[in-house]
Each structure stands twice: as structure tokens, then as C-alpha cells.
Amino acid sequence: MRGNRVGYVLAAVMLAAAPSAVAQGNPLDNPQMRQMIQRFWNPVVGSGEAYQSMGDPGSPEKGVEFALIGKEMVQGKQGYWLELAFNSPELGGVLYAKDLIVPEEETPRKVIFQLPGEAAMEMPVNPHPGPRKVRDTHMHKVGMETITVPAGTFACEHWKDDDGDYWTSSKLSPVTMVKSVSKGDTDVLIKVMSGAKSHITGAVKPWDPTVFMKHMKGRGGR
């Protein structure tokens, strides 16, 4: 599926063990983008970014916002709490999701979701602490370029691989992406945030898949 490529950089790891009901109609289900977190990861707690995907001609624009809201040691390894927000009509509004990730690992250690009007829930996960499998896409540096996006003008490193072109800036966090272009999708940085805090509030309840199903059915989902 097409969607926000830059959002996939971090968001895709949030559904490593998610049921299909969550994956329908949202930009979290592209495993290819899991590869990019190691390449463009620049963790600064409190930093955040918002991106917009132009998508195919005639398709509605999509956006995703994410922030690094904390860090925590996980069995001697440095873990990070990464929170994502995106608007999902299929689920009735803005979905917030946060993962406790160890960047070099394949799957998250914890996954917490909060649907609009619902209590936060922790999803059961089966962590695989082994190293992240990075697909060889022949990434190479093209050169330096200055580009302008809605978030401003940035001096960028231009990278290219088998999937597309990427412009990055070391001044950005939690990922250094400014723009990506691939297979008809163009994604651009539209906002940079600091002092980011979690939107997930209140007590965290155990995972209840019927809550997701209720939201899906209420909007014509199956």
C-alpha cells in the first residue's frame, strides 16, 4: 500500500505483532520501511516531526506525526519510547501509539495504543531481541544539496538506493529525513517540534481486541 514513507521509518515497527484490524487503512503496515530506522536514526528525547505524503496524483494527502518522548534501559540496552499520531477515519479519529524500541532489534519490547475516546491499552508482544535484519538496497551518497520544504530550508545529504532518493539533515530528530521520493510517493517534512510529551494519558489497560473491532464496525469495517 502507498502512504507516508517517512512515517514508516519508525511507525512500521509498531505493528510487528498487531492484529489485522489495526492494520486496515493506516500507514503502519509496510515492513520495507523497518529497514530505514538504523540509517536515519538520531534520538533526542523531546524531539518530534510531522510529515506529509503527497501520494499518487488524485489521491488524498496523508500525514503522520511522531515524537521521541522518553528512554528506558531494557536488559542492559538503551530503549526509546517513540509515539506516533495519525488520523484514521477507519478508527474514528486520531490514533496514538507508542513503542518501547531498541533500535538495533527487529521488534518492539512494548506496544501501547489509544483510540479516540478509549483508555490506553498495552498490546501483548513477543519480542525478538535479535538484531534487526537490514535489507541491502545499495544505499550510497549522491552529494550535498540545499532543499526547501514546508518546515524550512535545510542543507542536506542526498542519498539514493534501489527504492528511491532521500534528503537528510543531521539537525533533525528523531530521524534525519527532510524529504523522500520513491515510486510516485513524495514525502516532506512539514513541522519540527521540541519539548514533545506523550498524548497517551490515564491508566493503561490490558489489550482488548474488541475495542478495535467496535471502532472498525462503527465505520463500515469488517
C-alpha atoms as a printed R data frame, in Angstrom:
    type eleno elety resid chain resno       x       y      z
1   ATOM     1    CA   MET     A     1   0.000   0.000  0.000
2   ATOM     2    CA   ARG     A     2   1.101   3.577 -0.557
3   ATOM     3    CA   GLY     A     3   1.218   6.074  2.256
4   ATOM     4    CA   ASN     A     4   3.623   8.174  4.251
5   ATOM     5    CA   ARG     A     5   7.091   6.694  3.552
6   ATOM     6    CA   VAL     A     6   8.814   8.810  6.167
7   ATOM     7    CA   GLY     A     7   6.238   7.858  8.758
8   ATOM     8    CA   TYR     A     8   7.026   4.230  8.016
9   ATOM     9    CA   VAL     A     9  10.618   4.806  9.074
10  ATOM    10    CA   LEU     A    10   9.569   4.385 12.678
11  ATOM    11    CA   ALA     A    11   5.894   3.632 12.612
12  ATOM    12    CA   ALA     A    12   6.070   0.295 10.864
13  ATOM    13    CA   VAL     A    13   7.732  -1.311 13.866
14  ATOM    14    CA   MET     A    14   4.627  -0.583 15.922
15  ATOM    15    CA   LEU     A    15   2.666  -3.336 14.227
16  ATOM    16    CA   ALA     A    16   5.196  -6.119 14.422
17  ATOM    17    CA   ALA     A    17   2.637  -8.200 16.312
18  ATOM    18    CA   ALA     A    18  -0.588  -6.247 15.701
19  ATOM    19    CA   PRO     A    19  -3.851  -7.868 14.602
20  ATOM    20    CA   SER     A    20  -5.183  -7.169 11.128
21  ATOM    21    CA   ALA     A    21  -7.969  -4.992 12.495
22  ATOM    22    CA   VAL     A    22  -5.437  -2.314 13.450
23  ATOM    23    CA   ALA     A    23  -3.549  -2.561 10.188
24  ATOM    24    CA   GLN     A    24  -6.520  -1.855  7.930
25  ATOM    25    CA   GLY     A    25  -6.408   1.603  6.423
26  ATOM    26    CA   ASN     A    26  -3.388   3.003  8.238
27  ATOM    27    CA   PRO     A    27   0.256   3.635  7.343
28  ATOM    28    CA   LEU     A    28   1.833   1.221  9.808
29  ATOM    29    CA   ASP     A    29   1.901  -1.999  7.833
30  ATOM    30    CA   ASN     A    30   4.798  -1.610  5.394
31  ATOM    31    CA   PRO     A    31   7.647  -3.876  6.577
32  ATOM    32    CA   GLN     A    32  10.034  -2.427  3.986
33  ATOM    33    CA   MET     A    33  10.301   0.793  5.960
34  ATOM    34    CA   ARG     A    34  11.597  -1.008  9.052
35  ATOM    35    CA   GLN     A    35  14.951  -1.035  7.295
36  ATOM    36    CA   MET     A    36  15.383   2.736  7.476
37  ATOM    37    CA   ILE     A    37  15.383   3.280 11.245
38  ATOM    38    CA   GLN     A    38  19.027   2.264 11.530
39  ATOM    39    CA   ARG     A    39  20.134   4.507  8.676
40  ATOM    40    CA   PHE     A    40  18.477   7.776  9.682
41  ATOM    41    CA   TRP     A    41  18.005   7.454 13.451
42  ATOM    42    CA   ASN     A    42  19.067  10.431 15.597
43  ATOM    43    CA   PRO     A    43  17.481  10.090 19.054
44  ATOM    44    CA   VAL     A    44  16.937  13.272 21.064
45  ATOM    45    CA   VAL     A    45  14.266  12.970 23.751
46  ATOM    46    CA   GLY     A    46  11.542  15.605 23.346
47  ATOM    47    CA   SER     A    47  12.085  15.991 19.618
48  ATOM    48    CA   GLY     A    48   9.322  15.438 17.110
49  ATOM    49    CA   GLU     A    49   8.482  15.761 13.447
50  ATOM    50    CA   ALA     A    50   5.443  15.845 11.196
51  ATOM    51    CA   TYR     A    51   5.472  14.678  7.583
52  ATOM    52    CA   GLN     A    52   3.022  14.822  4.732
53  ATOM    53    CA   SER     A    53   2.762  12.370  1.878
54  ATOM    54    CA   MET     A    54   1.608  13.704 -1.474
55  ATOM    55    CA   GLY     A    55   0.979  10.158 -2.742
56  ATOM    56    CA   ASP     A    56  -0.300   9.403 -6.203
57  ATOM    57    CA   PRO     A    57  -1.869  12.154 -8.329
58  ATOM    58    CA   GLY     A    58  -5.511  12.447 -7.346
59  ATOM    59    CA   SER     A    59  -5.035  10.650 -4.027
60  ATOM    60    CA   PRO     A    60  -5.743  12.441 -0.725
61  ATOM    61    CA   GLU     A    61  -2.725  13.710  1.132
62  ATOM    62    CA   LYS     A    62  -1.767  11.794  4.256
63  ATOM    63    CA   GLY     A    63   0.152  12.912  7.280
64  ATOM    64    CA   VAL     A    64   1.857  11.424 10.286
65  ATOM    65    CA   GLU     A    65   3.432  12.949 13.380
66  ATOM    66    CA   PHE     A    66   5.825  11.268 15.757
67  ATOM    67    CA   ALA     A    67   7.956  12.162 18.735
68  ATOM    68    CA   LEU     A    68  10.622  10.656 20.962
69  ATOM    69    CA   ILE     A    69   9.037  11.007 24.389
70  ATOM    70    CA   GLY     A    70  11.415   9.113 26.668
71  ATOM    71    CA   LYS     A    71  14.044   6.462 27.072
72  ATOM    72    CA   GLU     A    72  14.399   3.398 29.256
73  ATOM    73    CA   MET     A    73  17.020   0.730 29.767
74  ATOM    74    CA   VAL     A    74  15.897  -2.692 28.545
75  ATOM    75    CA   GLN     A    75  18.000  -5.593 29.819
76  ATOM    76    CA   GLY     A    76  21.171  -3.560 29.594
77  ATOM    77    CA   LYS     A    77  20.294  -1.983 26.237
78  ATOM    78    CA   GLN     A    78  19.152   1.575 25.563
79  ATOM    79    CA   GLY     A    79  15.482   1.661 24.641
80  ATOM    80    CA   TYR     A    80  13.371   4.597 23.453
81  ATOM    81    CA   TRP     A    81   9.692   5.421 23.736
82  ATOM    82    CA   LEU     A    82   8.532   6.564 20.320
83  ATOM    83    CA   GLU     A    83   4.984   7.913 19.932
84  ATOM    84    CA   LEU     A    84   3.089   8.296 16.678
85  ATOM    85    CA   ALA     A    85  -0.158  10.065 15.878
86  ATOM    86    CA   PHE     A    86  -2.162   9.828 12.684
87  ATOM    87    CA   ASN     A    87  -5.723  10.440 11.620
88  ATOM    88    CA   SER     A    88  -7.568   7.234 10.773
89  ATOM    89    CA   PRO     A    89 -11.170   7.636  9.596
90  ATOM    90    CA   GLU     A    90 -11.404   3.837  9.766
91  ATOM    91    CA   LEU     A    91 -10.841   4.006 13.520
92  ATOM    92    CA   GLY     A    92 -12.796   7.167 14.199
93  ATOM    93    CA   GLY     A    93 -10.193   9.903 14.536
94  ATOM    94    CA   VAL     A    94  -6.653  10.279 15.803
95  ATOM    95    CA   LEU     A    95  -4.888   7.097 16.876
96  ATOM    96    CA   TYR     A    96  -1.941   7.415 19.257
97  ATOM    97    CA   ALA     A    97   0.534   4.581 19.544
98  ATOM    98    CA   LYS     A    98   3.830   4.345 21.355
99  ATOM    99    CA   ASP     A    99   6.520   1.700 21.288
100 ATOM   100    CA   LEU     A   100   9.428   0.922 23.502
101 ATOM   101    CA   ILE     A   101  12.039   0.125 20.870
102 ATOM   102    CA   VAL     A   102  15.662  -0.901 20.939
103 ATOM   103    CA   PRO     A   103  16.854   0.461 17.567
104 ATOM   104    CA   GLU     A   104  19.079  -2.467 16.674
105 ATOM   105    CA   GLU     A   105  16.359  -5.044 17.399
106 ATOM   106    CA   GLU     A   106  13.786  -6.428 14.992
107 ATOM   107    CA   THR     A   107  10.668  -5.982 17.142
108 ATOM   108    CA   PRO     A   108   9.460  -3.588 19.866
109 ATOM   109    CA   ARG     A   109   9.595  -4.524 23.544
110 ATOM   110    CA   LYS     A   110   6.259  -2.866 24.396
111 ATOM   111    CA   VAL     A   111   3.348  -1.504 22.337
112 ATOM   112    CA   ILE     A   112   0.613   0.793 23.686
113 ATOM   113    CA   PHE     A   113  -2.362   2.144 21.699
114 ATOM   114    CA   GLN     A   114  -5.038   4.701 22.492
115 ATOM   115    CA   LEU     A   115  -8.091   5.110 20.280
116 ATOM   116    CA   PRO     A   116 -10.222   8.271 20.418
117 ATOM   117    CA   GLY     A   117 -12.498   8.163 23.445
118 ATOM   118    CA   GLU     A   118 -10.946   4.956 24.795
119 ATOM   119    CA   ALA     A   119  -8.486   4.056 27.528
120 ATOM   120    CA   ALA     A   120  -4.939   3.222 26.513
121 ATOM   121    CA   MET     A   121  -4.229  -0.486 26.079
122 ATOM   122    CA   GLU     A   122  -0.982  -2.425 26.120
123 ATOM   123    CA   MET     A   123  -0.753  -4.952 23.341
124 ATOM   124    CA   PRO     A   124   0.826  -8.327 24.066
125 ATOM   125    CA   VAL     A   125   4.024  -8.682 22.061
126 ATOM   126    CA   ASN     A   126   6.542 -11.418 21.540
127 ATOM   127    CA   PRO     A   127   9.858  -9.539 21.424
128 ATOM   128    CA   HIS     A   128  12.683 -10.936 19.351
129 ATOM   129    CA   PRO     A   129  15.826  -9.345 20.828
130 ATOM   130    CA   GLY     A   130  17.935 -10.458 17.883
131 ATOM   131    CA   PRO     A   131  19.488  -7.910 15.513
132 ATOM   132    CA   ARG     A   132  17.333  -6.065 13.020
133 ATOM   133    CA   LYS     A   133  17.570  -7.547  9.545
134 ATOM   134    CA   VAL     A   134  18.559  -4.763  7.190
135 ATOM   135    CA   ARG     A   135  17.902  -5.431  3.532
136 ATOM   136    CA   ASP     A   136  20.754  -4.480  1.231
137 ATOM   137    CA   THR     A   137  19.376  -1.738 -1.013
138 ATOM   138    CA   HIS     A   138  22.753  -0.418 -2.226
139 ATOM   139    CA   MET     A   139  22.468   2.851 -0.337
140 ATOM   140    CA   HIS     A   140  25.002   5.433 -1.458
141 ATOM   141    CA   LYS     A   141  25.565   9.149 -1.023
142 ATOM   142    CA   VAL     A   142  24.941  11.331 -4.076
143 ATOM   143    CA   GLY     A   143  26.191  14.603 -2.617
144 ATOM   144    CA   MET     A   144  25.132  17.714 -0.720
145 ATOM   145    CA   GLU     A   145  22.068  19.763 -1.688
146 ATOM   146    CA   THR     A   146  20.040  22.577 -0.143
147 ATOM   147    CA   ILE     A   147  16.298  21.972 -0.384
148 ATOM   148    CA   THR     A   148  13.202  23.798  0.831
149 ATOM   149    CA   VAL     A   149  10.180  22.029  2.323
150 ATOM   150    CA   PRO     A   150   7.225  23.409  4.329
151 ATOM   151    CA   ALA     A   151   9.279  23.102  7.553
152 ATOM   152    CA   GLY     A   152  12.054  25.310  6.160
153 ATOM   153    CA   THR     A   153  15.280  25.237  4.168
154 ATOM   154    CA   PHE     A   154  17.875  22.593  5.013
155 ATOM   155    CA   ALA     A   155  21.404  21.762  3.884
156 ATOM   156    CA   CYS     A   156  21.011  18.067  3.151
157 ATOM   157    CA   GLU     A   157  22.922  14.943  2.331
158 ATOM   158    CA   HIS     A   158  21.312  13.335 -0.715
159 ATOM   159    CA   TRP     A   159  21.141   9.521 -0.511
160 ATOM   160    CA   LYS     A   160  19.939   7.037 -3.085
161 ATOM   161    CA   ASP     A   161  19.146   3.314 -3.043
162 ATOM   162    CA   ASP     A   162  17.128   0.794 -5.041
163 ATOM   163    CA   ASP     A   163  13.884   2.187 -3.603
164 ATOM   164    CA   GLY     A   164  14.326   5.916 -4.078
165 ATOM   165    CA   ASP     A   165  16.007   9.166 -3.057
166 ATOM   166    CA   TYR     A   166  16.329  10.622  0.436
167 ATOM   167    CA   TRP     A   167  17.454  14.026  1.682
168 ATOM   168    CA   THR     A   168  18.630  14.126  5.308
169 ATOM   169    CA   SER     A   169  19.853  16.693  7.815
170 ATOM   170    CA   SER     A   170  21.800  15.878 10.986
171 ATOM   171    CA   LYS     A   171  19.959  18.755 12.696
172 ATOM   172    CA   LEU     A   172  16.728  16.750 12.742
173 ATOM   173    CA   SER     A   173  15.499  14.213 15.289
174 ATOM   174    CA   PRO     A   174  14.296  11.563 15.939
175 ATOM   175    CA   VAL     A   175  15.023  10.823 12.282
176 ATOM   176    CA   THR     A   176  17.091  12.962  9.954
177 ATOM   177    CA   MET     A   177  14.760  12.778  6.961
178 ATOM   178    CA   VAL     A   178  13.766  16.001  5.209
179 ATOM   179    CA   LYS     A   179  12.296  14.538  2.027
180 ATOM   180    CA   SER     A   180  11.929  11.194  0.259
181 ATOM   181    CA   VAL     A   181  10.817  10.352 -3.277
182 ATOM   182    CA   SER     A   182  10.039   6.843 -4.464
183 ATOM   183    CA   LYS     A   183   7.636   5.137 -6.879
184 ATOM   184    CA   GLY     A   184   5.277   8.067 -7.189
185 ATOM   185    CA   ASP     A   185   5.330   8.999 -3.491
186 ATOM   186    CA   THR     A   186   6.810  12.270 -2.287
187 ATOM   187    CA   ASP     A   187   7.029  12.845  1.456
188 ATOM   188    CA   VAL     A   188   8.139  16.108  3.004
189 ATOM   189    CA   LEU     A   189   8.822  17.472  6.471
190 ATOM   190    CA   ILE     A   190   6.133  19.991  7.423
191 ATOM   191    CA   LYS     A   191   6.883  20.662 11.098
192 ATOM   192    CA   VAL     A   192   9.674  20.264 13.653
193 ATOM   193    CA   MET     A   193   8.798  20.006 17.360
194 ATOM   194    CA   SER     A   194  10.657  20.311 20.649
195 ATOM   195    CA   GLY     A   195   9.593  19.566 24.204
196 ATOM   196    CA   ALA     A   196   7.276  16.821 22.954
197 ATOM   197    CA   LYS     A   197   5.204  14.973 25.556
198 ATOM   198    CA   SER     A   198   3.039  11.882 25.332
199 ATOM   199    CA   HIS     A   199  -0.603  12.243 24.280
200 ATOM   200    CA   ILE     A   200  -1.419   8.884 25.860
201 ATOM   201    CA   THR     A   201  -2.862   9.613 29.283
202 ATOM   202    CA   GLY     A   202  -4.551   7.775 32.117
203 ATOM   203    CA   ALA     A   203  -4.240   4.186 33.244
204 ATOM   204    CA   VAL     A   204  -3.130   1.610 30.681
205 ATOM   205    CA   LYS     A   205  -5.496  -1.348 30.464
206 ATOM   206    CA   PRO     A   206  -4.798  -4.856 29.198
207 ATOM   207    CA   TRP     A   207  -5.212  -5.486 25.488
208 ATOM   208    CA   ASP     A   208  -8.844  -5.897 24.366
209 ATOM   209    CA   PRO     A   209  -9.191  -6.522 20.597
210 ATOM   210    CA   THR     A   210 -12.959  -5.996 20.762
211 ATOM   211    CA   VAL     A   211 -12.362  -2.267 21.268
212 ATOM   212    CA   PHE     A   212 -10.653  -2.037 17.868
213 ATOM   213    CA   MET     A   213 -13.344  -4.151 16.258
214 ATOM   214    CA   LYS     A   214 -16.018  -1.867 17.678
215 ATOM   215    CA   HIS     A   215 -14.398   1.165 16.064
216 ATOM   216    CA   MET     A   216 -13.946  -0.631 12.764
217 ATOM   217    CA   LYS     A   217 -17.525  -1.891 12.627
218 ATOM   218    CA   GLY     A   218 -18.841   1.522 13.575
219 ATOM   219    CA   ARG     A   219 -17.319   2.866 10.367
220 ATOM   220    CA   GLY     A   220 -18.122   0.081  7.988
221 ATOM   221    CA   GLY     A   221 -15.062  -2.065  8.725
222 ATOM   222    CA   ARG     A   222 -15.164  -5.842  8.744
